[in-house]
Amino acid sequence: MIKEALLIIKRYINCDMREPGCPNQAISMGDEIYQIDTERCTECIGHYNKPASQQGCPIDNTILVNPQYPEGNERLWDKFVVLHHADRL
């Protein structure tokens, strides 16, 4: 089971717009709705000012910060560096 950093709630309409827009390839289809992989999600730190999954959604409050997996900006930045710049480490 994937632990979600950002949490997609069930009332999300599965519009298929979030998965290709994720710069970290952290969004994938689950059994019923999309899910966000906490190991890949940086909440778009390093890419955008706000999480891309939360921007432009036609339904408010369907993608939330998961209270079970709080991460600070430092941890999110570290994940971004590993995902996109591991060859420079």
Biopython code that builds the backbone (N, CA, C, O; Angstrom):
import numpy as np
from Bio.PDB.StructureBuilder import StructureBuilder

atoms = [
    (1, "MET", "N", (0.847, -1.195, 0.000)),
    (1, "MET", "CA", (0.000, 0.000, 0.000)),
    (1, "MET", "C", (0.880, 1.243, 0.000)),
    (1, "MET", "O", (1.830, 1.334, 0.778)),
    (2, "ILE", "N", (0.575, 2.177, -0.850)),
    (2, "ILE", "CA", (1.337, 3.418, -0.943)),
    (2, "ILE", "C", (0.887, 4.377, 0.145)),
    (2, "ILE", "O", (-0.309, 4.585, 0.348)),
    (3, "LYS", "N", (1.852, 4.958, 0.841)),
    (3, "LYS", "CA", (1.558, 5.998, 1.822)),
    (3, "LYS", "C", (1.524, 7.324, 1.066)),
    (3, "LYS", "O", (2.429, 7.613, 0.283)),
    (4, "GLU", "N", (0.520, 8.106, 1.285)),
    (4, "GLU", "CA", (0.350, 9.353, 0.542)),
    (4, "GLU", "C", (0.838, 10.558, 1.336)),
    (4, "GLU", "O", (0.474, 10.732, 2.499)),
    (5, "ALA", "N", (1.667, 11.392, 0.698)),
    (5, "ALA", "CA", (2.115, 12.648, 1.297)),
    (5, "ALA", "C", (0.987, 13.667, 1.183)),
    (5, "ALA", "O", (0.593, 14.300, 2.163)),
    (6, "LEU", "N", (0.490, 13.804, -0.016)),
    (6, "LEU", "CA", (-0.751, 14.536, -0.241)),
    (6, "LEU", "C", (-1.816, 13.467, -0.375)),
    (6, "LEU", "O", (-1.546, 12.388, -0.903)),
    (7, "LEU", "N", (-2.974, 13.737, 0.075)),
    (7, "LEU", "CA", (-4.035, 12.748, 0.125)),
    (7, "LEU", "C", (-5.157, 13.140, -0.828)),
    (7, "LEU", "O", (-5.717, 14.231, -0.722)),
    (8, "ILE", "N", (-5.477, 12.259, -1.745)),
    (8, "ILE", "CA", (-6.596, 12.477, -2.658)),
    (8, "ILE", "C", (-7.819, 11.831, -2.020)),
    (8, "ILE", "O", (-7.837, 10.624, -1.777)),
    (9, "ILE", "N", (-8.836, 12.634, -1.752)),
    (9, "ILE", "CA", (-10.017, 12.080, -1.089)),
    (9, "ILE", "C", (-11.010, 11.522, -2.113)),
    (9, "ILE", "O", (-10.920, 11.821, -3.304)),
    (10, "LYS", "N", (-11.941, 10.721, -1.643)),
    (10, "LYS", "CA", (-12.829, 9.978, -2.532)),
    (10, "LYS", "C", (-13.736, 10.835, -3.400)),
    (10, "LYS", "O", (-14.172, 10.380, -4.458)),
    (11, "ARG", "N", (-14.029, 12.041, -2.993)),
    (11, "ARG", "CA", (-14.932, 12.840, -3.840)),
    (11, "ARG", "C", (-14.210, 13.434, -5.052)),
    (11, "ARG", "O", (-14.824, 14.119, -5.871)),
    (12, "TYR", "N", (-12.899, 13.168, -5.164)),
    (12, "TYR", "CA", (-12.143, 13.562, -6.351)),
    (12, "TYR", "C", (-12.774, 12.887, -7.560)),
    (12, "TYR", "O", (-13.177, 11.727, -7.478)),
    (13, "ILE", "N", (-12.863, 13.592, -8.675)),
    (13, "ILE", "CA", (-13.612, 13.072, -9.824)),
    (13, "ILE", "C", (-12.767, 12.240, -10.791)),
    (13, "ILE", "O", (-13.259, 11.832, -11.843)),
    (14, "ASN", "N", (-11.498, 11.985, -10.446)),
    (14, "ASN", "CA", (-10.624, 11.197, -11.324)),
    (14, "ASN", "C", (-10.608, 11.757, -12.744)),
    (14, "ASN", "O", (-10.898, 11.053, -13.711)),
    (15, "CYS", "N", (-10.268, 13.021, -12.844)),
    (15, "CYS", "CA", (-10.317, 13.678, -14.145)),
    (15, "CYS", "C", (-9.105, 13.398, -15.030)),
    (15, "CYS", "O", (-9.044, 13.886, -16.158)),
    (16, "ASP", "N", (-8.162, 12.636, -14.548)),
    (16, "ASP", "CA", (-6.978, 12.247, -15.313)),
    (16, "ASP", "C", (-6.049, 13.411, -15.668)),
    (16, "ASP", "O", (-5.173, 13.258, -16.518)),
    (17, "MET", "N", (-6.224, 14.550, -15.040)),
    (17, "MET", "CA", (-5.359, 15.695, -15.327)),
    (17, "MET", "C", (-4.157, 15.745, -14.390)),
    (17, "MET", "O", (-3.131, 16.317, -14.760)),
    (18, "ARG", "N", (-4.240, 15.189, -13.229)),
    (18, "ARG", "CA", (-3.182, 15.301, -12.228)),
    (18, "ARG", "C", (-1.998, 14.387, -12.510)),
    (18, "ARG", "O", (-0.852, 14.790, -12.314)),
    (19, "GLU", "N", (-2.249, 13.182, -12.959)),
    (19, "GLU", "CA", (-1.162, 12.215, -13.164)),
    (19, "GLU", "C", (-0.102, 12.721, -14.142)),
    (19, "GLU", "O", (1.075, 12.730, -13.782)),
    (20, "PRO", "N", (-0.456, 13.141, -15.359)),
    (20, "PRO", "CA", (0.592, 13.607, -16.276)),
    (20, "PRO", "C", (1.211, 14.943, -15.864)),
    (20, "PRO", "O", (2.298, 15.288, -16.329)),
    (21, "GLY", "N", (0.537, 15.692, -15.004)),
    (21, "GLY", "CA", (1.064, 16.990, -14.578)),
    (21, "GLY", "C", (2.024, 16.919, -13.407)),
    (21, "GLY", "O", (2.602, 17.935, -13.021)),
    (22, "CYS", "N", (2.202, 15.744, -12.837)),
    (22, "CYS", "CA", (3.077, 15.599, -11.678)),
    (22, "CYS", "C", (4.528, 15.522, -12.137)),
    (22, "CYS", "O", (4.891, 14.610, -12.879)),
    (23, "PRO", "N", (5.365, 16.466, -11.707)),
    (23, "PRO", "CA", (6.762, 16.470, -12.154)),
    (23, "PRO", "C", (7.602, 15.354, -11.540)),
    (23, "PRO", "O", (8.722, 15.112, -11.988)),
    (24, "ASN", "N", (7.083, 14.677, -10.528)),
    (24, "ASN", "CA", (7.825, 13.615, -9.853)),
    (24, "ASN", "C", (7.287, 12.223, -10.146)),
    (24, "ASN", "O", (7.779, 11.242, -9.588)),
    (25, "GLN", "N", (6.288, 12.124, -11.010)),
    (25, "GLN", "CA", (5.636, 10.854, -11.326)),
    (25, "GLN", "C", (5.174, 10.155, -10.046)),
    (25, "GLN", "O", (5.341, 8.946, -9.886)),
    (26, "ALA", "N", (4.592, 10.943, -9.142)),
    (26, "ALA", "CA", (4.142, 10.424, -7.848)),
    (26, "ALA", "C", (2.670, 10.027, -7.844)),
    (26, "ALA", "O", (2.210, 9.400, -6.890)),
    (27, "ILE", "N", (1.927, 10.373, -8.879)),
    (27, "ILE", "CA", (0.490, 10.095, -8.912)),
    (27, "ILE", "C", (0.215, 8.908, -9.826)),
    (27, "ILE", "O", (0.690, 8.853, -10.960)),
    (28, "SER", "N", (-0.560, 7.961, -9.310)),
    (28, "SER", "CA", (-0.934, 6.792, -10.104)),
    (28, "SER", "C", (-2.345, 6.364, -9.722)),
    (28, "SER", "O", (-2.862, 6.748, -8.673)),
    (29, "MET", "N", (-2.951, 5.572, -10.582)),
    (29, "MET", "CA", (-4.302, 5.092, -10.312)),
    (29, "MET", "C", (-4.255, 3.985, -9.275)),
    (29, "MET", "O", (-3.482, 3.036, -9.403)),
    (30, "GLY", "N", (-5.086, 4.112, -8.247)),
    (30, "GLY", "CA", (-5.232, 3.073, -7.232)),
    (30, "GLY", "C", (-6.385, 2.166, -7.615)),
    (30, "GLY", "O", (-6.759, 2.096, -8.786)),
    (31, "ASP", "N", (-6.950, 1.475, -6.642)),
    (31, "ASP", "CA", (-8.073, 0.582, -6.917)),
    (31, "ASP", "C", (-9.300, 1.340, -7.415)),
    (31, "ASP", "O", (-9.987, 0.881, -8.327)),
    (32, "GLU", "N", (-9.579, 2.514, -6.810)),
    (32, "GLU", "CA", (-10.772, 3.273, -7.185)),
    (32, "GLU", "C", (-10.458, 4.703, -7.589)),
    (32, "GLU", "O", (-11.091, 5.248, -8.494)),
    (33, "ILE", "N", (-9.482, 5.315, -6.925)),
    (33, "ILE", "CA", (-9.121, 6.701, -7.207)),
    (33, "ILE", "C", (-7.606, 6.796, -7.316)),
    (33, "ILE", "O", (-6.880, 5.868, -6.958)),
    (34, "TYR", "N", (-7.144, 7.941, -7.818)),
    (34, "TYR", "CA", (-5.707, 8.162, -7.899)),
    (34, "TYR", "C", (-5.110, 8.235, -6.499)),
    (34, "TYR", "O", (-5.796, 8.576, -5.535)),
    (35, "GLN", "N", (-3.835, 7.911, -6.401)),
    (35, "GLN", "CA", (-3.118, 7.996, -5.134)),
    (35, "GLN", "C", (-1.781, 8.695, -5.372)),
    (35, "GLN", "O", (-1.299, 8.767, -6.503)),
    (36, "ILE", "N", (-1.195, 9.203, -4.305)),
    (36, "ILE", "CA", (0.060, 9.927, -4.393)),
    (36, "ILE", "C", (1.098, 9.213, -3.541)),
    (36, "ILE", "O", (0.898, 9.021, -2.342)),
    (37, "ASP", "N", (2.197, 8.824, -4.154)),
    (37, "ASP", "CA", (3.268, 8.089, -3.494)),
    (37, "ASP", "C", (4.121, 9.044, -2.666)),
    (37, "ASP", "O", (4.741, 9.956, -3.213)),
    (38, "THR", "N", (4.156, 8.840, -1.349)),
    (38, "THR", "CA", (4.898, 9.714, -0.452)),
    (38, "THR", "C", (6.403, 9.683, -0.713)),
    (38, "THR", "O", (7.099, 10.650, -0.405)),
    (39, "GLU", "N", (6.911, 8.595, -1.273)),
    (39, "GLU", "CA", (8.346, 8.512, -1.562)),
    (39, "GLU", "C", (8.739, 9.369, -2.758)),
    (39, "GLU", "O", (9.911, 9.712, -2.910)),
    (40, "ARG", "N", (7.781, 9.717, -3.605)),
    (40, "ARG", "CA", (8.070, 10.526, -4.790)),
    (40, "ARG", "C", (7.508, 11.940, -4.702)),
    (40, "ARG", "O", (7.956, 12.832, -5.423)),
    (41, "CYS", "N", (6.536, 12.149, -3.828)),
    (41, "CYS", "CA", (5.893, 13.456, -3.740)),
    (41, "CYS", "C", (6.752, 14.441, -2.951)),
    (41, "CYS", "O", (7.144, 14.175, -1.815)),
    (42, "THR", "N", (7.035, 15.576, -3.575)),
    (42, "THR", "CA", (7.768, 16.657, -2.909)),
    (42, "THR", "C", (6.850, 17.857, -2.708)),
    (42, "THR", "O", (7.313, 18.946, -2.367)),
    (43, "GLU", "N", (5.550, 17.660, -2.920)),
    (43, "GLU", "CA", (4.573, 18.747, -2.914)),
    (43, "GLU", "C", (5.026, 19.849, -3.872)),
    (43, "GLU", "O", (4.743, 21.030, -3.673)),
    (44, "CYS", "N", (5.737, 19.424, -4.914)),
    (44, "CYS", "CA", (6.239, 20.245, -6.026)),
    (44, "CYS", "C", (7.343, 21.228, -5.633)),
    (44, "CYS", "O", (7.669, 22.134, -6.400)),
    (45, "ILE", "N", (7.914, 21.050, -4.447)),
    (45, "ILE", "CA", (9.087, 21.862, -4.087)),
    (45, "ILE", "C", (10.174, 21.561, -5.107)),
    (45, "ILE", "O", (10.428, 20.403, -5.437)),
    (46, "GLY", "N", (10.808, 22.610, -5.599)),
    (46, "GLY", "CA", (11.811, 22.466, -6.639)),
    (46, "GLY", "C", (11.238, 22.660, -8.034)),
    (46, "GLY", "O", (11.980, 22.827, -9.002)),
    (47, "HIS", "N", (9.911, 22.637, -8.132)),
    (47, "HIS", "CA", (9.246, 22.803, -9.428)),
    (47, "HIS", "C", (8.303, 24.005, -9.448)),
    (47, "HIS", "O", (8.401, 24.862, -10.327)),
    (48, "TYR", "N", (7.388, 24.064, -8.474)),
    (48, "TYR", "CA", (6.351, 25.090, -8.450)),
    (48, "TYR", "C", (6.207, 25.668, -7.047)),
    (48, "TYR", "O", (6.714, 25.105, -6.076)),
    (49, "ASN", "N", (5.513, 26.794, -6.954)),
    (49, "ASN", "CA", (5.268, 27.415, -5.652)),
    (49, "ASN", "C", (4.212, 26.669, -4.833)),
    (49, "ASN", "O", (4.223, 26.717, -3.603)),
    (50, "LYS", "N", (3.310, 25.987, -5.521)),
    (50, "LYS", "CA", (2.245, 25.209, -4.868)),
    (50, "LYS", "C", (2.194, 23.839, -5.524)),
    (50, "LYS", "O", (2.612, 23.688, -6.672)),
    (51, "PRO", "N", (1.688, 22.834, -4.809)),
    (51, "PRO", "CA", (1.562, 21.514, -5.436)),
    (51, "PRO", "C", (0.706, 21.584, -6.702)),
    (51, "PRO", "O", (-0.410, 22.103, -6.683)),
    (52, "ALA", "N", (1.241, 21.059, -7.791)),
    (52, "ALA", "CA", (0.525, 21.076, -9.073)),
    (52, "ALA", "C", (-0.788, 20.315, -8.984)),
    (52, "ALA", "O", (-1.756, 20.669, -9.657)),
    (53, "SER", "N", (-0.831, 19.279, -8.166)),
    (53, "SER", "CA", (-2.058, 18.480, -8.055)),
    (53, "SER", "C", (-3.209, 19.271, -7.462)),
    (53, "SER", "O", (-4.371, 18.942, -7.700)),
    (54, "GLN", "N", (-2.905, 20.314, -6.689)),
    (54, "GLN", "CA", (-3.949, 21.127, -6.071)),
    (54, "GLN", "C", (-4.371, 22.297, -6.951)),
    (54, "GLN", "O", (-5.407, 22.912, -6.697)),
    (55, "GLN", "N", (-3.602, 22.611, -7.966)),
    (55, "GLN", "CA", (-3.909, 23.759, -8.810)),
    (55, "GLN", "C", (-4.835, 23.366, -9.951)),
    (55, "GLN", "O", (-4.652, 22.323, -10.579)),
    (56, "GLY", "N", (-5.785, 24.168, -10.204)),
    (56, "GLY", "CA", (-6.679, 23.972, -11.330)),
    (56, "GLY", "C", (-7.712, 22.874, -11.167)),
    (56, "GLY", "O", (-8.411, 22.538, -12.123)),
    (57, "CYS", "N", (-7.820, 22.317, -9.987)),
    (57, "CYS", "CA", (-8.824, 21.277, -9.780)),
    (57, "CYS", "C", (-10.204, 21.928, -9.721)),
    (57, "CYS", "O", (-10.389, 22.906, -8.997)),
    (58, "PRO", "N", (-11.174, 21.403, -10.469)),
    (58, "PRO", "CA", (-12.503, 22.008, -10.485)),
    (58, "PRO", "C", (-13.290, 21.826, -9.184)),
    (58, "PRO", "O", (-14.290, 22.509, -8.959)),
    (59, "ILE", "N", (-12.841, 20.912, -8.335)),
    (59, "ILE", "CA", (-13.527, 20.673, -7.062)),
    (59, "ILE", "C", (-12.575, 21.027, -5.932)),
    (59, "ILE", "O", (-11.489, 20.455, -5.834)),
    (60, "ASP", "N", (-12.970, 21.963, -5.079)),
    (60, "ASP", "CA", (-12.117, 22.407, -3.977)),
    (60, "ASP", "C", (-11.917, 21.308, -2.942)),
    (60, "ASP", "O", (-12.781, 20.458, -2.725)),
    (61, "ASN", "N", (-10.748, 21.353, -2.312)),
    (61, "ASN", "CA", (-10.419, 20.493, -1.173)),
    (61, "ASN", "C", (-10.541, 19.001, -1.452)),
    (61, "ASN", "O", (-11.078, 18.257, -0.632)),
    (62, "THR", "N", (-10.044, 18.562, -2.605)),
    (62, "THR", "CA", (-10.040, 17.127, -2.891)),
    (62, "THR", "C", (-8.638, 16.540, -2.765)),
    (62, "THR", "O", (-8.479, 15.321, -2.699)),
    (63, "ILE", "N", (-7.624, 17.397, -2.733)),
    (63, "ILE", "CA", (-6.245, 16.949, -2.566)),
    (63, "ILE", "C", (-5.664, 17.738, -1.404)),
    (63, "ILE", "O", (-5.409, 18.937, -1.511)),
    (64, "LEU", "N", (-5.460, 17.045, -0.295)),
    (64, "LEU", "CA", (-5.070, 17.683, 0.960)),
    (64, "LEU", "C", (-3.732, 17.148, 1.446)),
    (64, "LEU", "O", (-3.285, 16.086, 1.011)),
    (65, "VAL", "N", (-3.093, 17.887, 2.350)),
    (65, "VAL", "CA", (-1.900, 17.373, 3.011)),
    (65, "VAL", "C", (-2.346, 16.251, 3.934)),
    (65, "VAL", "O", (-3.271, 16.430, 4.726)),
    (66, "ASN", "N", (-1.702, 15.103, 3.841)),
    (66, "ASN", "CA", (-2.057, 13.950, 4.652)),
    (66, "ASN", "C", (-1.496, 14.130, 6.060)),
    (66, "ASN", "O", (-0.276, 14.172, 6.222)),
    (67, "PRO", "N", (-2.340, 14.238, 7.078)),
    (67, "PRO", "CA", (-1.855, 14.461, 8.442)),
    (67, "PRO", "C", (-1.058, 13.283, 9.005)),
    (67, "PRO", "O", (-0.350, 13.445, 9.999)),
    (68, "GLN", "N", (-1.160, 12.107, 8.393)),
    (68, "GLN", "CA", (-0.405, 10.948, 8.861)),
    (68, "GLN", "C", (1.051, 10.981, 8.412)),
    (68, "GLN", "O", (1.883, 10.268, 8.973)),
    (69, "TYR", "N", (1.370, 11.794, 7.414)),
    (69, "TYR", "CA", (2.723, 11.854, 6.880)),
    (69, "TYR", "C", (3.188, 13.304, 6.715)),
    (69, "TYR", "O", (3.446, 13.757, 5.600)),
    (70, "PRO", "N", (3.290, 14.021, 7.832)),
    (70, "PRO", "CA", (3.744, 15.422, 7.723)),
    (70, "PRO", "C", (5.226, 15.476, 7.346)),
    (70, "PRO", "O", (6.044, 14.736, 7.892)),
    (71, "GLU", "N", (5.549, 16.344, 6.426)),
    (71, "GLU", "CA", (6.932, 16.513, 6.008)),
    (71, "GLU", "C", (7.229, 18.004, 5.928)),
    (71, "GLU", "O", (6.424, 18.776, 5.408)),
    (72, "GLY", "N", (8.363, 18.397, 6.434)),
    (72, "GLY", "CA", (8.760, 19.791, 6.350)),
    (72, "GLY", "C", (9.424, 20.080, 5.014)),
    (72, "GLY", "O", (9.736, 19.169, 4.248)),
    (73, "ASN", "N", (9.634, 21.359, 4.751)),
    (73, "ASN", "CA", (10.240, 21.768, 3.487)),
    (73, "ASN", "C", (11.629, 21.160, 3.282)),
    (73, "ASN", "O", (12.004, 20.846, 2.152)),
    (74, "GLU", "N", (12.388, 20.992, 4.357)),
    (74, "GLU", "CA", (13.734, 20.420, 4.228)),
    (74, "GLU", "C", (13.675, 18.982, 3.714)),
    (74, "GLU", "O", (14.443, 18.612, 2.825)),
    (75, "ARG", "N", (12.778, 18.175, 4.262)),
    (75, "ARG", "CA", (12.615, 16.785, 3.818)),
    (75, "ARG", "C", (12.107, 16.740, 2.373)),
    (75, "ARG", "O", (12.572, 15.925, 1.576)),
    (76, "LEU", "N", (11.164, 17.607, 2.040)),
    (76, "LEU", "CA", (10.642, 17.647, 0.676)),
    (76, "LEU", "C", (11.736, 18.058, -0.306)),
    (76, "LEU", "O", (11.834, 17.497, -1.398)),
    (77, "TRP", "N", (12.549, 19.023, 0.073)),
    (77, "TRP", "CA", (13.653, 19.466, -0.788)),
    (77, "TRP", "C", (14.664, 18.326, -0.976)),
    (77, "TRP", "O", (15.152, 18.109, -2.085)),
    (78, "ASP", "N", (14.978, 17.600, 0.099)),
    (78, "ASP", "CA", (15.907, 16.472, 0.001)),
    (78, "ASP", "C", (15.396, 15.428, -0.986)),
    (78, "ASP", "O", (16.176, 14.882, -1.767)),
    (79, "LYS", "N", (14.094, 15.145, -0.958)),
    (79, "LYS", "CA", (13.516, 14.185, -1.906)),
    (79, "LYS", "C", (13.637, 14.701, -3.336)),
    (79, "LYS", "O", (13.946, 13.935, -4.248)),
    (80, "PHE", "N", (13.394, 16.000, -3.538)),
    (80, "PHE", "CA", (13.527, 16.591, -4.870)),
    (80, "PHE", "C", (14.943, 16.393, -5.398)),
    (80, "PHE", "O", (15.132, 16.003, -6.550)),
    (81, "VAL", "N", (15.922, 16.659, -4.568)),
    (81, "VAL", "CA", (17.330, 16.532, -4.980)),
    (81, "VAL", "C", (17.642, 15.083, -5.359)),
    (81, "VAL", "O", (18.283, 14.839, -6.381)),
    (82, "VAL", "N", (17.201, 14.131, -4.557)),
    (82, "VAL", "CA", (17.449, 12.721, -4.859)),
    (82, "VAL", "C", (16.755, 12.301, -6.153)),
    (82, "VAL", "O", (17.341, 11.599, -6.977)),
    (83, "LEU", "N", (15.508, 12.731, -6.329)),
    (83, "LEU", "CA", (14.750, 12.344, -7.530)),
    (83, "LEU", "C", (15.293, 12.950, -8.812)),
    (83, "LEU", "O", (15.276, 12.305, -9.861)),
    (84, "HIS", "N", (15.774, 14.181, -8.737)),
    (84, "HIS", "CA", (16.115, 14.898, -9.982)),
    (84, "HIS", "C", (17.590, 15.230, -10.141)),
    (84, "HIS", "O", (18.004, 15.674, -11.212)),
    (85, "HIS", "N", (18.385, 15.028, -9.111)),
    (85, "HIS", "CA", (19.787, 15.390, -9.214)),
    (85, "HIS", "C", (20.695, 14.342, -8.570)),
    (85, "HIS", "O", (21.799, 14.673, -8.136)),
    (86, "ALA", "N", (20.254, 13.097, -8.501)),
    (86, "ALA", "CA", (21.044, 12.038, -7.872)),
    (86, "ALA", "C", (22.381, 11.855, -8.563)),
    (86, "ALA", "O", (23.359, 11.464, -7.926)),
    (87, "ASP", "N", (22.435, 12.134, -9.860)),
    (87, "ASP", "CA", (23.677, 11.979, -10.610)),
    (87, "ASP", "C", (24.746, 13.001, -10.182)),
    (87, "ASP", "O", (25.926, 12.826, -10.483)),
    (88, "ARG", "N", (24.337, 14.046, -9.491)),
    (88, "ARG", "CA", (25.275, 15.090, -9.020)),
    (88, "ARG", "C", (25.687, 14.892, -7.573)),
    (88, "ARG", "O", (26.544, 15.623, -7.076)),
    (89, "LEU", "N", (25.100, 13.923, -6.886)),
    (89, "LEU", "CA", (25.421, 13.704, -5.477)),
    (89, "LEU", "C", (26.726, 12.983, -5.316)),
    (89, "LEU", "O", (27.150, 12.716, -4.191)),
]
sb = StructureBuilder()
sb.init_structure("model")
sb.init_model(0)
sb.init_chain("A")
sb.init_seg("    ")
for serial, (resi, resn, name, xyz) in enumerate(atoms, 1):
    if name == "N":
        sb.init_residue(resn, " ", resi, " ")
    sb.init_atom(name, np.array(xyz, "f"), 0.0, 1.0, " ", f" {name:<3s}", serial, name[0])
structure = sb.get_structure()
